[in-house]
């Protein structure tokens, strides 16, 4: 009986008093906090518009992927703060956060986003440097004489 209650709880919207859903996204060493609400398709990242924050079109395409896939690009406003890492990691973290927040906003979208792999955190991070090596795996140049 309890298993049915758990399944029912996962299929309902999780919104705050302002009608927003919140989620956290991660990629490499970047962490993004994302808030979604009904609106006109405005995306704000750290107080800036998305095309001012990400000058690269590939980064903008990456972070809008969950919205385009769910066909909600012009219906939802996004506000997010992102820290750590570089622009690629930040774009990936925002994408992860948007996908997770979309599922909380509209639980019916879960199947579509999950099948495209947008809800899975990309766990690849930089390998640590080893002693006696120039980088993680790169050795110093060998000298025969």
C-alpha positions as CSV (number, residue, x, y, z in Angstrom):
1,X,0.0,0.0,0.0
2,X,2.8,2.4,0.8
3,X,4.5,1.8,-2.6
4,X,1.4,3.1,-4.3
5,X,1.4,6.3,-2.2
6,X,5.1,6.9,-3.1
7,X,4.3,6.6,-6.8
8,X,1.3,9.0,-6.4
9,X,3.5,11.6,-4.7
10,X,6.1,11.6,-7.5
11,X,3.4,12.4,-10.1
12,X,2.2,15.7,-8.6
13,X,3.5,19.2,-9.2
14,X,5.9,20.6,-6.6
15,X,5.5,24.4,-6.7
16,X,6.2,27.1,-4.1
17,X,3.8,29.9,-3.0
18,X,4.8,32.0,-6.1
19,X,4.0,29.2,-8.5
20,X,7.7,28.3,-9.2
21,X,9.5,25.0,-9.3
22,X,13.1,24.7,-8.1
23,X,15.9,22.4,-8.9
24,X,19.7,22.1,-8.7
25,X,21.8,21.0,-11.7
26,X,25.4,19.9,-11.7
27,X,28.1,19.3,-14.4
28,X,31.9,19.1,-13.9
29,X,32.5,21.6,-11.0
30,X,29.5,23.9,-11.9
31,X,26.4,24.1,-9.8
32,X,23.2,25.8,-11.1
33,X,20.1,26.7,-9.0
34,X,17.1,27.0,-11.3
35,X,13.6,28.4,-10.8
36,X,10.8,27.9,-13.4
37,X,7.5,29.7,-13.6
38,X,4.8,30.4,-16.2
39,X,5.8,33.3,-18.5
40,X,6.9,34.3,-21.9
41,X,10.2,32.4,-22.4
42,X,12.6,34.8,-20.7
43,X,15.8,33.2,-19.5
44,X,18.0,35.1,-16.9
45,X,21.3,33.7,-15.8
46,X,23.0,35.5,-12.8
47,X,20.9,38.5,-13.6
48,X,21.8,38.7,-17.3
49,X,19.9,37.5,-20.4
50,X,21.0,34.2,-21.9
51,X,22.5,35.7,-25.0
52,X,24.5,38.2,-22.9
53,X,25.8,35.5,-20.6
54,X,26.5,32.8,-23.2
55,X,27.9,34.5,-26.4
56,X,28.4,31.0,-27.9
57,X,25.3,29.7,-29.8
58,X,26.2,26.1,-28.9
59,X,26.0,26.8,-25.2
60,X,22.5,28.5,-25.7
61,X,21.3,25.5,-27.7
62,X,22.6,23.1,-25.0
63,X,20.8,24.9,-22.1
64,X,17.5,25.2,-24.1
65,X,17.5,21.5,-25.1
66,X,15.0,20.4,-22.4
67,X,12.6,23.3,-23.2
68,X,12.7,22.6,-27.0
69,X,12.2,18.9,-26.4
70,X,9.2,19.5,-24.2
71,X,7.9,22.3,-26.5
72,X,7.7,24.8,-23.6
73,X,10.3,27.4,-24.8
74,X,7.7,30.2,-25.1
75,X,5.6,29.3,-22.0
76,X,8.2,29.2,-19.2
77,X,10.4,31.9,-17.6
78,X,13.7,30.7,-16.1
79,X,15.8,32.4,-13.5
80,X,19.0,30.7,-12.4
81,X,22.2,31.3,-10.6
82,X,25.3,29.3,-11.5
83,X,28.7,29.2,-9.9
84,X,32.0,27.3,-10.5
85,X,33.7,25.9,-13.6
86,X,33.8,27.3,-17.1
87,X,31.1,28.2,-19.6
88,X,30.6,24.6,-20.9
89,X,30.2,23.2,-17.4
90,X,27.8,26.0,-16.5
91,X,25.7,25.4,-19.6
92,X,25.5,21.7,-18.8
93,X,24.6,22.4,-15.2
94,X,21.8,24.8,-16.2
95,X,20.5,22.2,-18.7
96,X,20.4,19.5,-16.0
97,X,18.7,21.9,-13.6
98,X,16.1,23.0,-16.1
99,X,15.2,19.4,-17.0
100,X,14.8,18.4,-13.3
101,X,12.7,21.6,-12.6
102,X,10.5,20.8,-15.6
103,X,9.7,17.4,-14.2
104,X,8.7,19.0,-10.9
105,X,6.7,21.6,-12.8
106,X,4.9,19.1,-15.1
107,X,5.5,15.4,-14.1
108,X,4.1,14.1,-17.4
109,X,7.3,15.3,-19.1
110,X,9.5,12.9,-17.2
111,X,9.3,10.0,-19.6
112,X,10.3,12.1,-22.6
113,X,13.2,13.9,-20.8
114,X,14.4,10.7,-19.2
115,X,14.6,8.8,-22.5
116,X,16.8,11.6,-24.0
117,X,19.1,11.4,-21.0
118,X,18.5,14.9,-19.7
119,X,17.7,13.9,-16.1
120,X,21.0,12.0,-15.6
121,X,23.9,14.0,-14.1
122,X,27.0,13.8,-16.4
123,X,29.4,12.5,-13.8
124,X,32.6,13.1,-15.8
125,X,35.0,15.3,-14.0
126,X,38.7,16.2,-14.4
127,X,41.1,13.4,-13.4
128,X,43.5,14.4,-10.7
129,X,47.2,14.9,-11.4
130,X,49.5,12.1,-10.3
131,X,53.0,12.7,-8.8
132,X,55.9,12.0,-11.2
133,X,53.7,13.0,-14.2
134,X,53.3,16.4,-16.0
135,X,49.4,16.1,-15.9
136,X,47.0,13.3,-15.0
137,X,48.5,10.8,-17.6
138,X,51.1,12.9,-19.6
139,X,54.7,12.0,-18.7
140,X,57.7,14.3,-18.9
141,X,59.8,13.9,-22.1
142,X,62.1,10.9,-22.0
143,X,65.8,11.6,-22.5
144,X,67.9,8.7,-23.6
145,X,71.3,10.4,-22.9
